[in-house]
Amino acid sequence: MYYVSTRNKLLNFTPAGAISQGLSREGGLFLPASLPKLPASALETLKEMNYQQRAVYVMSQYLTGFTTAELANFAAKAYGPEKFDTDEVVPVRKVDDNTYCLELWHGPTCAFKDLALQMLPYLLTASMGKNHDERTVCILVATSGDTGKAAMEGFRDVDQTRILVFYPKDGVSEVQALQMKTQEGKNVGVCSVVGNFDDAQTGVKTLFSDEKLREELAGRNTFLSSANSINWGRVLPQIVYYVSAYCDLLKSGEINMGDPINVCVPTGNFGNILAAYYAREMGVPIARLICASNSNNVLTDFLKTGTYDRNRPFYNTVSPSMDILISSNLERLLYALSGGNDKKVASYMAQLTQKGSYTIDEKMLRQLQQVFAAGCTDEAQTKATIGKMWQEHHYLIDTHSAVAFHVLEQYRAETGDNTPAVVASTASPFKFCDAVLEAIGVEEREQGAALLDQLSAVTGVPVPRPLAGLRDKEIRFDGWVEKEAMGGVVRGFNR
Ligand SMILES: *Cc1c(COP(=O)(O)O)cnc(C)c1O
């Protein structure tokens, strides 16, 4: 198995090469030259395995050059009981007769990003080892809240790595800010930036292309890398849980072997739903992939019309981790839909940079629409869905998951397609206490860590352990900078 770039398929990389480099030099994303297919009996075999074993099985299809023992060691550490609060790792909960919720937030930071970011440090450092790279990698992250915390938990105290996170000063929830300010570990740093997420993100991108900084760091035997979802090492671990969800439904007798399911995913950067697409391509009987967006509905329009147009207002919503207008991972899907036409992908991406939009051809659009459906919600619908889920099912969900549940309901009403559906639930409701409390009708709300206890008291649902600990943790990082000063923070951090 070798990897190519979406913008140049003549570039061939080993899995270790693709993971340690992260992004291809000409700006393309790495992906397997051809996708592995599961053997006919694989789902029967996988059904009997636990999550760690399933992870090893699925990831080994993509990672030639890694031994099974190596991957088993990574999976045991990344998904073990010290990290996840349930042995199932990603439990599937039945909501009603044909709706299931894949709870992806039982990890150390209570968001689905843990599934990838607990694994990435092992994949990255092992890849560097295989390439005989002895430098220190400094991971720079711009985060709208969940990625930064999950990346720090994954990389804390990992040898040969350091991690520095920038988040928008007034753009994350109170619980998210507390999670980052209290981060432990010898190799971590956190700083907030005056401005919004785009300011932090642009600042980080500028640092990546800063030649002078690169040279200075090289003098200290250090190079910069990224932990965001353009790295193949983040997409791959996410494929596992879609395979796993199908196996769990088989095992509990909810479906029979071969029965189709639909999957509905709340989407921002298109990473999570792309992983579901790869699971489908591998042979998991997924019929439709339903892409759910909030008011930043650039993907809904794209999937309906074939035109991607980022020239539109940006909204700050109660589902901030999906407030995004450039969905980087869509590039990987375009590569697949175009039949591996790297020139075409490069041209669409150039148009996106130059004028902020592109339109795919008819044939690609038809293929896209055979697999994907899409919908979006406004703020009122998101909150109403949380309230309804709580009243009807006594099930507490977060704002991102609510977007997906609502879009699934819309989809079913519009199409009459009642195939059993799995909704990806991407965060614990306790990460977004204020919005969740409001949605279930609590008008007088506390502030800071007290919100956690309030949500727990009102609902009787216990606060997840990693968040309950926040109350007593010491604030380690309280600094903020103007975005022009971010380079100075990186230099200071690597001194
Ligand atoms: C990151 C995130 C998303 C969006 O995931 P993508 O892979 O960017 O589509 C959705 N929900 C939550 C809670 C997240 O943290």
The ligand as an SDF file (V2000), in Angstrom:
LIG
                    3D

 15 15  0  0  0  0  0  0  0  0999 V2000
  -14.6060   18.8380   15.2130 C   0  0  0  0  0  0  0  0  0  0  0  0
  -16.0250   18.6150   15.5860 C   0  0  0  0  0  0  0  0  0  0  0  0
  -17.0240   18.4180   14.6170 C   0  0  0  0  0  0  0  0  0  0  0  0
  -16.7370   18.4970   13.1420 C   0  0  0  0  0  0  0  0  0  0  0  0
  -15.9510   17.4280   12.7060 O   0  0  0  0  0  0  0  0  0  0  0  0
  -15.2690   17.4340   11.2630 P   0  0  0  0  0  0  0  0  0  0  0  0
  -14.4110   16.2480   11.2190 O   0  0  0  0  0  0  0  0  0  0  0  0
  -14.4910   18.7120   11.2260 O   0  0  0  0  0  0  0  0  0  0  0  0
  -16.3610   17.4090   10.2730 O   0  0  0  0  0  0  0  0  0  0  0  0
  -18.3030   18.1270   15.0410 C   0  0  0  0  0  0  0  0  0  0  0  0
  -18.6140   18.0800   16.3570 N   0  0  0  0  0  0  0  0  0  0  0  0
  -17.6950   18.2850   17.3210 C   0  0  0  0  0  0  0  0  0  0  0  0
  -18.1080   18.2260   18.7460 C   0  0  0  0  0  0  0  0  0  0  0  0
  -16.3640   18.5350   16.9810 C   0  0  0  0  0  0  0  0  0  0  0  0
  -15.4490   18.7290   17.9470 O   0  0  0  0  0  0  0  0  0  0  0  0
  1  2  1  0
  2  3  1  0
  2 14  2  0
  3  4  1  0
  3 10  2  0
  4  5  1  0
  5  6  1  0
  6  7  2  0
  6  8  1  0
  6  9  1  0
 10 11  1  0
 11 12  2  0
 12 13  1  0
 12 14  1  0
 14 15  1  0
M  END
$$$$
